[in-house]
Amino acid sequence: ESLECLDFINDRENLIFMGAVGTGKSHLASALALKACQNGHQVRFYTAARLANILYEKNKKGQFESFIKSLQKLGLLVIDEIGFVPLHMEAAELLYQVIADCYERRSVIVTTNLEFSHWNTVFIGKKVTAAIIDRLVHHSHILIFSGESYRLAQSMKRAGKKVTE
């Protein structure tokens, strides 16, 4: 209920959704992003890989600062799927700059299938990983999603089988 009220945005708090694939993390992040838009907040939604690629390209073209300024207008930034694709060091450092810029200024929702102890496989460097986690978890609500993949369950249901078969 408190998530639905979007108080976390006004309070500049973060949400971190952790759990296995197919448990509804991205679905809830999308729903909250849509509700935030409907309530007048400016929102952007990226996968971690897409945002890292954009940051890398903007930096190469000398447009990184202007992109950061565009993000500063947001009430909410959603970074989906941290953990699916490892990021090279420069992209990880640029993503850190975005997260550091958001720190205590705007809310971030992160979805991930990895526990924090495995984030070094995504961000490669231990210092960058620790800094990103530190900024995200301070002023955050961490929600753990459990259960089986709803996609697998739906597929098995269509096939007339139980998930455990």
Secondary structure, DSSP 4 states (H G I P E B T S, - for coil): -TTTTTHHHHTT-EEEEEESTTSSHHHHHHHHHHHHHHTT--EEEEEHHHHHHHHHHHHHTT-HHHHHHHHTT-SEEEEEEETSS---HHHHHHHHHHHHHHTTTSEEEEEESS-GGGTHHHH-SHHHHHHHHHHHHTTEEEEEE-S--HHHHHHHHHTT--TT-
